[in-house]
Each structure stands twice: as C-alpha cells, then as structure tokens.
C-alpha cells in the first residue's frame, strides 16, 4: 500500500485542514499520515483520531529559528516512514517540505489553496504588509520548482499562481474542496408574505469578506422595501469589533444577528431563505459549496472563483464586486421573486452533487496518488 504524508501548519479548523480530514479518513488504497508543525488548543486532532488517522505532532517552537527546527524534525519523520508522497499545504509547511531531504523515490506535492498574490489582496493591504508579502512571494518563487506536482482547489487560482510563480500549469491537478452531501439536507423553508425574510452569510469577520458592502446594501434595502428581513452572520474574525461598530454607526443593528462560530451550520442554512457571500477574493468558496448542497438561493460577488463554481442566473445571482447598490438589488429581487429564486437553488444543489461530493473527490485524490506513484517499485 502506498503511503502519503500530509504536512500542514496546524490542525486548526480551516478549509485545508477539514479537507485533509475528509480525504485521509476515506482512503482505502493509500495509507495516510498527517504531520503538523504546531499544536493549537481546540484543533481538529480529536476528529482525526476518531477516524483512526495517524497523527504526528512536530511541536515546533514559535521562535526565530522555527524553520530549522521544523526541517530537522520533518527529516526524522521522512527517514522513519519513507513515504511515497509528501503533500504539503500552506506556505510554512510547503517551505519546510521543499527544504527538507525528500527521499529519492518520494514525490513532493504542493497545494494552491489561496489566490495568495492577487492584485485585490495587494490593494487591500498597507505598505508594510505588502513588503512582507513580496518577500514571501520571492521565497515561494525561488523554491516552488521542488514540487513535482501541485493540487489546486480551483482553476482560477492555478492560473494566477502559476503565472506569478512561473510554475507549469500542466503540473497542477484540480481537486476542489468538497462536502458530504449527507450532512446537508435540502432546505424546505417556506417564505410567506408577512414573515421575516432571513439572509445568512457564513464567513470570517474580515473586511475582505465584503461586510462593509453588505452593511451598506442592508441600509439601502431597508429604504426600498417594507418587508421585514434580517441578516444572520455566522463566523468570527479579527475585524469583528470594527464590523459591529459599523453596523451600529449606520443604525442597521436591528437587521443583524451575529451568531459567532457555530457547529450547526447545516441546520442554520436550512432555516434561512437565502445565502449571501460578498467576498473580494477567495481560494474556493467552501461556504458557497455548503449553501449549494442546501439548495438555497445564492447571491455572491462576481469574482472568478465564484463564477467558476456557479453560473450567473442559472445556479446563483452574481453581483458586481464591491457594489452595495447591486447587492441590494439582488437581495430585493430574491425577496420579491422567491419561487424563481428557489429554482436557482435546485440547480445549484444538482451541480454540487456532481462537482463537490466529498466521496467522489476523495476517490479522485486517491487515484491521483496511485497514478503518480505507478512507476515506483
């Protein structure tokens, strides 16, 4: 049986971490080991152990010389386990993997999980942060050739990152993040005239998730319709206080309900009428996939990643990026044409079952591993 070692920074709850959990616990022809640099409180390690996934905690200190400690520790892991594949996720772990002594017959696979160097990201950061990002990009570009292959969660970020980092696109393979369709029941929530119409957004509380545009859109919508509505916000993040202050300053706090981080997202989606996501840029919209599986009407920003996932006016309504006016227009339309909007949700569910079912994606991932190691003894 072939052996793959996943290397990742931590096991904190995130898209990459959850994907590795889902994949590694479903493999039947490949043995997987998950190795992580640092232990964090409240991480996913209990979930990994519950699914009998072998874990290795490198316990790397958060010091100036963390990289040297990490390379030394990971070299010991490589020597002990002699994996057929190392699949590294996130920049720190990718750097460790690229600089370690990968055995001669071991294939090194990287992962594109973000549009790391997008123009949008540079535009939203200050000068100091952009200087740091440029330094990371320089290191990334200098070492990326160590990867034999790179998996990518969308074609959009593969094209962007390959162009910027001078990596051949034909060495990337599309493996999107998926969800178990069994975890998401089709919403049967009915909207009757006089009810409070419920929008839901599932996204970290960061400005780049488009919360400021959403707040302005709510203000506009409240002036355009007499129908009661509310926005349920699921998530937490470093911009939480500033976002809540903006809600108070614009006097729209009565329309917002901040729920924090929740573990019952499928149920919350089921009880809503419409899903909204106004991000400025993404690697892949994991929350969007969850909304698709629920069959909710979807409104999202017209960015390449989202338009790769859903077709405008067929499976969702896409609005002009950073335009609260266009967002309010789409929200108003969904409220006033809810039966038609629900038909978009049905199409989105069908597409999710075809493209984002986790069992299919795990099988594709395992086949990819077997294919690239087929010439190995």
Buried (B, 14 or more C-beta within 10 A) or exposed (E): EBBBBBBBBBBBBBBBBBBBBBBBBBBEEBBBBBBBBBBEEEBBBEBBEEEEBBBBBBEBEEEEEBBEBBBEBBBEBBEEBEBBBBBBBBBBBBBBBBBBEBBEEBBBBBBBBBBBBBEBBEEBBEEEEBEEBEEBBEBBBEBBEBBBBBBBBBBBBBBBBBEBBEBEEEBBBBBBBBBBBEEBBEBEBEBEEEEEBBBBBBBBBBBBBBBBBBBBBBBBBBEEBEBEBBBBBBBBBEBBEBBBEBBEEBEBEEBBEBBEEBEEBBEBBBBBBBBBBBBBBBBBBBBBBBBBBBBBBBBBBBBBBBBBBBBBEEBBBBBBBBBBEBBBBBBBBBBEEBEEBBEBBEBBBEBBEEBBBBEBBBBBBBEBBBEBBEEEE
